[in-house]
């Protein structure tokens, strides 16, 4: 499912127009990205948690040459599925 299909599904389930569904979905995604980018954890009970995680510096390998390279520490976004989401997928 891509964003357009998700908008169609939201519009159908909420009996809203596609334009309204698109605006709500876009605003939701932007709000989650801004919160996680600022270091906050976003928890949607039953669905899951979005949070920033620290990735330590490490040594990697260039796949073409095999030469060792240093990969710097960074912060990455992470998602952990909630219990209801996990149970629904497991059905």
Residue, then its C-alpha position, 0 to 999 in steps of 0.5 A: x500500500x502506498x500513500x495514495x492507497x492509504x489516503x483512499x482507505x482513510x477517506x472511505x473508513x472516515x467518510x471524509x473527502x480524499x482531500x481532507x484525508x490527505x491533509x490529515x495524513x500529511x499533517x500527522x506524518x509531519x508532526x511525528x517526524x518533527x517530534x522524533x527529529x527534536x528527540x521526542x518519543x511519539x507513542x500511539x497506544x496499540x499501534x506503536x512507538x516512534x523514537x530517535x535512537x543513537x547508533x554508535x560509531x563503528x568500523x565497516x568495509x567498502x564492499x568493492x575494495x574490502x578496505x576498512x572504513x570508519x562509520x560515524x555515530x548518528x541518530x536514526x528514527x526507529x519504530x516499535x510495533x505495539x501489542x495490538x498491531x503485533x497481534x493483528x499481524x500474527x492472525 
